[in-house]
Amino acid sequence: MPAISDPLPAPRLGEPYLLTPGPLTTAYSTKEAMLRDWGSWDADFRAMTKSLCDQLVALAGGSGGDFVCVPMQGSGSFSVEAMLGTFVPRDGKVLVLANGAYGLRAAETMRYLGRAYTLIDKGDYMPPRGDEVGAALDADPAITHVIAIHCETSSGILNPVAEISEAVYARGRKLLIDSMSAFGAIDLDVNRIRYEAMVSSANKCIEGVPGFGFVVARRTELEGCKGNCHSLALDLHAQWAYMEKTGQWRYTPPTHVVAAFLEALRLHAQEGGVPARGARYIRNRDVMVEGMRGLGFETLLKDRWLSPIIVTFFCPADPNFVFSRFYELMKDRGFIIYPGKLTVVDSFRVGCIGRMDEHVMRKVVEAAKEALAVMGVTSAAPPEAAIAERAKLAA
């Protein structure tokens, strides 16, 4: 794996490392790219938008014009809603696959859109499997689309989208993938995993900054979506048609964010693309998990389902452990971690993505060790009840 050119041992200007699923720690050159102003209508910026879209389609394995990329202003959730609202017709029905907060958010989005949907909710510990999806589709011929979360970052679980795709298309239905926190580091090549559209965001594994999301979609599918959308601003078909005609975004684009993203794409390619980016994140995860387990922490998930994006740990049973205090102690040492989103057990999350490597992750473990000592926590082992709950729900 090529060496990262930036010095990684300490963030610049005293910034903490963001151990989150995005926003995340970015390269200095990515930040620096935002120092210039761009006219959104200017030919130079139109060329930037075209380059962005072309590179993203290539990252997804698209070729020959069969796939297109449509960027959308706003956070990742804006683009998820845009994808669902555009690709699911008003008389369609969606099977939502959930095993955490983001699958459930997709279901809530469908409710707001007024589109019919049904839900498979696997809880926090296990992924939806292809045979379950197949059975649900066999039982309900009204279902037209399936929405799957590639990496469910509320728990850190990596879902088996390849087998889900096989089940969907074996039954003549269509798959939409929320790859918000995985695209760019985990393979989602359309030549190996079939889908109609995939959504991700600038500030995730490509290591850009927040401000827009994007949908990579099958051209023929998008062409048939005119009039589906519930929203003026979130209509992906209208956004795409306008871009095809003018080269411009329909409404004011996040120009500085686009410039930063192009630099992030350059660094992504320089590192070695998806395989190299994913390998670095896997090494980050493995080093960090081994070190945290050495302190007594335990992961929410079994190793089989651990993603290289973010890892969820049980909070220790020791009464001296208070997460808010642990958070501040970690921040004092230069690391911002993430609280858990789970309702079953107390937990917290540590991200593995961003402009950092295994050497940084070793410092994360050392900071956690120091924080536990300051708090007087003698054991980071989780409550026995939490382990028993995991065993029961993951059985």
RAPEKA-V43645 format. One line per field, one symbol per residue. psi: psi as a letter, one per 30 degrees, with the letter a starting at -180 (. if undefined). burial: I if it has 9 or more other ideal C-beta (glycine too) atoms within 8 Angstrom, else O. A space follows every 10 residues. Layout:
psi->???
burial->???
//
This chain:
psi->kkkkekkfek lkggklkjil gkllkllefe effgfkkkkf fleeeeeeee eeeeeeeeef gklggfllkj lklalefeee eeeefefjlf glkkjkjkha eeeeeeeeee eefgkkllkj jgaffllkle eeeeeeeefj ffkflkkkke jjfffgkjki feeeeeeeff ggakkkkjhe gekffkkhkf ffjklekkka lehbffhalk flalkklkee eefggkfekf kefgjeeeee eeeeefflke ljlieeeeee eeeeeeeeee fgaeeeeeee eeeeeeeeee eeeffflkke lleegklgek kkkkklfkff kjeeeeeeee efggkjakll gkfelkllkj lgllilafee eeeeeeeeee eeeefgjfkg klkeeeeeee eefg.
burial->OOOOOOOIOO IOOOOOIIII IIOIIIIOII IOIIOOOIOI OOOOIIOIII IIIIIIIIII IIOOOOIIII IIIIOIOIII IIIIIIIIOO OIIIIIIIII OIIIIIIOII OOIOIOIIOI OIOIIIIIII OIIIOIIOOI OOIIIIIIII IIIIIIIIII IOIIIIIIIO IOIIIIIIII IIIIIIOIOI OOIOIIIIII IIIIIIIIII IIIIIIIIIO IIOOIOOIIO IOOIIIIIII IIIOOOOIIO OOIOIIIIII IIIIIOIIOO IIIIOIIIII IIIIIOIIIO IIIOIIIIII IOOOIIIIII IIIIIIIIOO IOIOOIIOII IOIIIIIIOI OIOOIOIIII IIIIIIIOOI IIIIIOIIII IIOOIOIOOI IIOOOIIOII OOIOO
//
